[in-house]
Amino acid sequence: MARRICEYILCLLATLCWLLPLAVLVLLIQCCRRRPWLERERVVANLSGGEMTVWYLSSSWPLVRWAPLLLWVLAGKMSLCGWGLRKPGEALPAIASGAAPRPAIFSPWLLHQSTRMGVADRESVEAAFCASQSLRGDLSLLLRSLFALLFFSPLVAPQLSERLELFGIPFANSTQAEATAVIVGAAASGARGLRAVFFVNPHCFNLDNAREDYRAALLQADRIYPDGSGVVLACRMLNTPLKENVNGTDLFPRLCRSAQEQGRSLYLLGGKPGIAERVKERMTGEFPGLKIVGTQHGYFNFEEDSARVIAAVNAAQPDILLVAFGVPLQELWLIEHRDELRVPVRLAVGGLFDFYSGAIRRAPLWLREMGLEWVFRLMLEPRRMFRRYVIGNPKFLLAVWRYGRRLERSGGNAAG
């Protein structure tokens, strides 16, 4: 009862202060354009599969488009938080009878999808939330969703390009599951087509614009994946929807699980002395049977000892090599020695070992859900990360805006 009363009060205030002014504004704008100002859609009304029609404002911004749904909440036909709206025929979450009977405007899956987090299937995510739903949980989800939707938007494009491009650097537009399948598949087949797999975040693009040697290394990569909420936001600014944020830290457990299941082996190269060994101990504990055939720290003389390290890696005969020297050293090293290494798949993974060894804490989930993992890193290492984030992030977004303007003038786009 307390949840419903709080929900009703919030919706009433939002209707008066948000929906009514927006409706007038959208009506005026669309009338000037001679376009409809409302759109309707048929959706699932309850867990029994009943249907109803809802209306949206004609806008691409979610918080504007969904504003009329507040009226359905006030009418008792929807909730603010719970399991999300679905079109007829789409799978429904398995929720106990009597719990969360109505669809909701905001759901945890919608939040994760907006910031392109790679999560489990929609039904299990929403069912888990509804099973322990509370007023506090609803308010938390509401605040996180409102913040995230100021900058990000749900994935709605029916068809997505498999290849995107930013500042002339091409990268794959894929999910974490797809990336895992490609990487482990290449390792299993023994193919030599993934000898340089890189991940790029805003800092990498800033560095790419400043260093010709790093840019040349990126252009020689066999595959590049987008890493970080900044790249997700950049793709939204360029109207080229990104499937998922395929960062190495989230991808690593998937990679280990798949390697375990398919009998593929890993070699961990990089980090401070002892770090790679701690990662090996943790991951082989979490995935019994996972083969990590060797480890080597990254604090060696690259001019004098690279040949020795490469010989040790080749002797171990891993299927996948993970190199964690940091950007841009790891990319430059992999390109320089790509013909000497005898490993089917090689990934440059940055600070991944630090996270999985416990040397550096990772941001809590609620911050990652809002695309604010970088804030946590800044709090942990303010001196080291100040230039990268406080100066680098605005610099990156300004460069993306200018890049988009150039594309508009030339009639191009960022889709490959």
Order of alpha helices (4+ residues) and beta strands (2+ residues): alpha-alpha-beta-beta-alpha-alpha-beta-beta-alpha-alpha-alpha-beta-beta-alpha-beta-alpha-alpha-beta-alpha-alpha-beta-alpha-beta-alpha-beta-alpha-beta-alpha-alpha-alpha-alpha-alpha
